């Protein structure tokens, strides 16, 4: 480790209390972007992050109003001859349902042993806090090794439409050589990992309609179409019992992993499968032809997220509902096109729809898969920085989740793009009792600082 890295490490360690204070304060704000009842909270989170950017001594700090949740921008552009790095993260979080499965208030952070428990602890308020404080630590020395632009959104966990439109309309103002997406995870507390790809998504609500009103099941049962049964039939028809998706044409454009990818993945399989099984508490299931790591990283998936229809309250009511709904999503891999996949889904649903039922598919959001070159200068610099921090070989992986804006930033800005974060697969992102390991969180702050330093040393990057 070089002297300057030692200095940065000591500076960050001296700021642990202030970093943790910001992290906890941000976690206390229920910035659930998908629920309109939390719009005011989402704005509070945005304002808190603006304060963090100002405290970091960044410039041109501003809240950018959009048709959705505000974007946040800041920059520091005083490193002539050095690359410009756009730093991305998000301040919104997922809903907390089911609330009854939380052991504590999701928005009252609790520290137990070395873990902090709260919604957003590992997705993405840990990485957001870490990247801001890493930049602040470097800037406290009087300068930065690179030029930086921050672009932070508040809709990653819902539509993501605001940032998509803004980036396309303001590409020149956002011009950068490197994009660093502070959203993702690592393989273990002691095992660094860089993700060079993540899946895209098509998220829809499927509505089935039968009769013009709810019906008495005694009078009409046996003659009336039942939208709940219809949805059950359709959903069952989208997959075989072994998990194989039955949408014709879905696999046509899937890009298989290269031999080099497989060589790297094979080293990770034992830990990947053991960690996933331990976290779920059940055996791994799915398409028997594919390995679990392939199913998670390089194959599309289809999952059902919730049904609504008919009588939901306690007690009984013998009703045949007029309408039922189900929310489902497909995760997509390179080179699948969300718009084309939506058309394939619509065609398959139409074929599976029983007589007497009409169906409608409402598009709730789409995102492109992301893939970047793991041999690019920025990616290699990131590998070097993480390896120096963890003093271990860095595993290269794809992510099963989605970061909708990643491909847009990469293609519109024409920049080398790197995705890194410091949550673990079993940290409970999107689920009850979400948490993050605090020593790994602080390691993330140091790692981000090292990455910025390494970017500044890329020959000819500017």
GIVEN-V521829 format. One record per run of one state. SS is the DSSP state (helix for helix, strand for strand, loop for the rest). FROM is the first residue (numbers start at 1). LEN is the number of residues. If there is no record, write none. Layout:
BEGIN
ss: <SS/SS>
from: <FROM/FROM>
len: <LEN/LEN>
END
This chain:
BEGIN
ss: <loop/helix/loop/helix/loop/strand/loop/helix/loop/strand/loop/strand/loop/strand/loop/strand/loop/helix/loop/strand/loop/strand/loop/helix/loop/strand/loop/helix/loop/strand/loop/strand/loop/strand/loop/strand/loop/strand/loop/strand/loop/strand/helix/loop/helix/strand/loop/strand/loop/helix/loop/helix/loop/strand/loop/strand/loop/strand/loop/helix/loop/strand/loop/strand/loop/helix/loop/strand/loop/helix/loop/strand/loop/strand/loop/helix/loop/strand/helix/loop>
from: <1/3/15/16/28/32/33/36/56/59/65/71/77/84/91/93/94/99/102/110/113/115/118/125/140/147/154/161/170/178/182/185/186/188/189/191/192/193/199/200/210/215/217/221/227/239/240/245/246/259/281/292/298/301/310/319/321/323/333/338/353/358/368/370/372/377/391/395/400/405/414/416/420/423/424/425/428/435/438/456>
len: <2/12/1/12/4/1/3/20/3/6/6/6/7/7/2/1/5/3/8/3/2/3/7/15/7/7/7/9/8/4/3/1/2/1/2/1/1/6/1/10/5/2/4/6/12/1/5/1/13/22/11/6/3/9/9/2/2/10/5/15/5/10/2/2/5/14/4/5/5/9/2/4/3/1/1/3/7/3/18/7>
END
